[in-house]
């Protein structure tokens, strides 16, 4: 009897270690809550959900970051590229890229919404590489606009 209880208790401990923490499903973090017209932040691998619109946006990657680091003198300001996805339930994900440079595409229309990259942190510092997990995008979603053709 004691051996059965010990085996059962060990199994519970093992299952507890394998089951994701409350608030996540299958190891994926729950989306943050956001609202149209309000700024919100997400990290690479995270998403935000606009429940009233059945809309979700995710931050996939920063495939390029050539912003001029603080402490350096550069000929060009450079820019970072932010790779996102947008999904209106129950449809497929639409992928998009935005850039940080004000003269480049910092906003676009997708699925009848305007997606705007407000800011990307952290800003590069000379001699200190940025790990992917450190990136935080500040975004804003609104209904339609004249930013770019709808995709």
C-alpha positions in Angstrom: 0.0 0.0 0.0 2.8 2.5 0.9 4.6 1.6 -2.3 1.4 2.4 -4.3 1.0 5.7 -2.6 4.6 6.6 -3.1 4.4 5.7 -6.9 1.2 7.7 -7.2 2.7 10.7 -5.4 5.8 10.6 -7.6 3.7 10.5 -10.7 1.8 13.6 -9.5 5.0 15.4 -9.0 6.3 14.5 -12.4 3.0 15.5 -14.1 3.1 18.8 -12.2 6.5 19.5 -13.5 5.4 18.8 -17.1 2.1 20.6 -17.1 2.5 24.3 -18.1 1.9 26.9 -15.5 -1.6 28.3 -15.0 -2.5 30.9 -17.6 -0.8 29.1 -20.5 -1.8 26.2 -22.8 0.7 23.6 -23.9 3.6 25.8 -22.9 2.4 28.8 -25.0 1.9 32.0 -23.1 -1.6 33.4 -23.0 -2.1 36.5 -25.2 -2.0 39.9 -23.5 -5.3 41.9 -23.6 -5.3 45.0 -25.8 -7.8 47.4 -27.3 -8.1 49.2 -30.6 -6.5 52.7 -30.5 -4.5 52.0 -27.4 -0.8 51.3 -27.3 0.4 48.0 -25.9 3.7 46.1 -25.7 4.7 42.5 -26.5 7.9 40.6 -26.6 9.2 38.2 -29.3 7.1 35.0 -29.0 4.1 36.8 -27.4 0.8 38.0 -28.7 -2.0 40.3 -27.9 -5.7 39.8 -28.3 -8.3 42.4 -29.1 -11.3 40.4 -27.9 -14.0 42.8 -29.2 -12.6 42.3 -32.7 -11.8 38.5 -32.5 -8.3 39.7 -33.5 -4.9 38.6 -32.4 -1.4 40.0 -33.2 1.9 38.3 -32.5 5.6 39.4 -32.5 7.7 36.8 -34.4 11.1 38.3 -34.7 13.5 41.1 -35.3 15.4 39.8 -38.4 17.5 42.9 -38.8 18.6 45.7 -36.5 21.0 48.3 -38.0 20.0 51.2 -35.8 22.9 53.4 -34.9 24.0 52.5 -31.4 24.2 55.1 -28.6 27.7 56.2 -28.2 28.5 55.9 -32.0 28.5 58.4 -34.8 26.9 57.0 -37.9 26.4 58.3 -41.4 22.8 56.8 -41.4 20.4 56.4 -38.5 19.7 52.8 -39.5 16.5 50.9 -38.8 15.2 47.7 -37.3 12.8 45.3 -39.0 10.0 43.9 -36.9 8.2 40.8 -38.1 4.6 40.4 -36.9 1.5 38.4 -37.7 -2.2 39.4 -37.5 -5.1 36.9 -37.4 -8.8 37.6 -37.4 -10.6 34.5 -36.1 -11.2 32.0 -37.7 -9.0 33.1 -40.7 -5.3 32.4 -41.4 -2.4 34.5 -40.0 -1.2 37.3 -42.2 2.4 38.1 -41.8 3.8 41.7 -42.0 7.0 43.6 -41.4 7.4 47.1 -40.1 10.5 49.2 -39.7 11.6 51.7 -37.1 12.9 54.5 -39.3 10.4 57.3 -39.6 10.9 57.6 -43.4 10.2 53.9 -43.9 7.1 51.8 -43.4 6.3 52.2 -39.7 2.6 51.4 -40.3 0.6 49.2 -42.7 -2.9 48.1 -43.3 -3.8 44.5 -42.9 -7.2 42.8 -42.6 -8.9 46.2 -42.6 -6.8 47.4 -39.6 -3.9 49.7 -39.4 -0.9 48.3 -37.5 1.6 50.8 -36.3 5.0 50.2 -34.8 5.4 53.0 -32.2 8.7 51.9 -30.7 11.2 49.1 -30.4 13.2 48.6 -27.3 15.9 48.3 -26.2 17.8 50.8 -28.3 21.2 49.5 -29.3 24.2 50.6 -27.2 27.7 50.4 -28.6 29.5 47.2 -27.7 26.4 45.5 -26.2 24.5 43.0 -28.5 20.8 42.7 -28.0 19.5 39.2 -27.2 16.3 38.3 -29.1 14.4 37.8 -25.8 15.1 41.5 -24.9 13.1 43.0 -27.7 9.8 44.7 -26.8 7.6 46.2 -29.5 5.1 49.0 -28.7 2.3 48.7 -31.1 -1.1 50.3 -31.9 -3.9 48.9 -33.9 -6.8 50.9 -35.3 -9.5 50.3 -37.9 -8.4 51.1 -41.4 -6.4 54.1 -42.6 -4.5 55.4 -45.5 -1.1 54.0 -44.4 -0.8 51.4 -47.2 -3.0 49.2 -49.3 -4.9 46.5 -47.5 -3.4 43.0 -47.7 
